[in-house]
Amino acid sequence: MFWWLVGVVIYCLVGLIKEGDDMNHDDPYVVIIEWNLALVGMTWLLTFVLDWKDVYLTLIGPIEGTVKMIEVDE
């Protein structure tokens, strides 16, 4: 994924240098970089699942002092 992004950035930088000063936000090179950065960001967020899959949050100590018990009549 890293090398893909480096390749896309190099490709877009070469395209932007060749194009000159006529750049705007609808330029295809700018759009390519934006979408690839969005893809990398979403991939990075999805990898959090792998980091947190074995982590469990628990309360240590007496539960009476930390959680208010609710009585439910059935």
N, C-alpha and C positions, 0 to 999 in steps of 0.2 A: 504494500500500500504506500509506503514511504517513497519508493522509487517511482511509482506511478505518479504521485503528486509532484515530485521533482521534475519528471519528464514533462508533465503538463505545464508547470510554471516556466520551464525553459522554453517550451514551444510558444507559449503565450508572450513571454518577454521578447523573443525574436520577432514575433508577429507585431507586437506593439512598437518595437524599434523601427521595423520596416515601414509601418503605417505612418509614423510621424506624429504631428500635433493635432491631427483631426480626430482625436479620441473622444468618445462620449460613453455614457453608461450603458448604451445599447450595443456597444461594440462586441462582436462575437468573442474576442479574447478575454474581455472582462467577464462576460457571462460564463465562459468556460471555467475561469478561475473561481467565480462565486459558487457555481454548482459543485465543483470538485471539493472546495473547502466545506461546503454543506455536507457532502457525502462523507468526508473524513471526520467531521464533527459528529455526525450521527453514528458512524462506526465506533468512534471513541466512546460515546455514551452507551452504546450497546455492549461494549466490553465490560462495563461496570457489573453486568450480570455475572460474568465469570469471576470478578474480584469478590463479590459479596455473596456468592452462592453458599459458602460454608460458614457464614457469620450469623450468629443468632444473638439477639438482644434479650437479656434476662434481667430481672430484678433480684438483687441480692439483699437479704435481710428480711425483717418481719414485714409481711404484706400489709398489716393493719396500719402501719405508719405511712405507707406510700400510696395505697389505693383505697378509695372509699368503697366499701362493699354495698351493693344494691340488692335489696331483698325483692324477689319477684313472687307474687302470689299466683298460684296456678289454679 
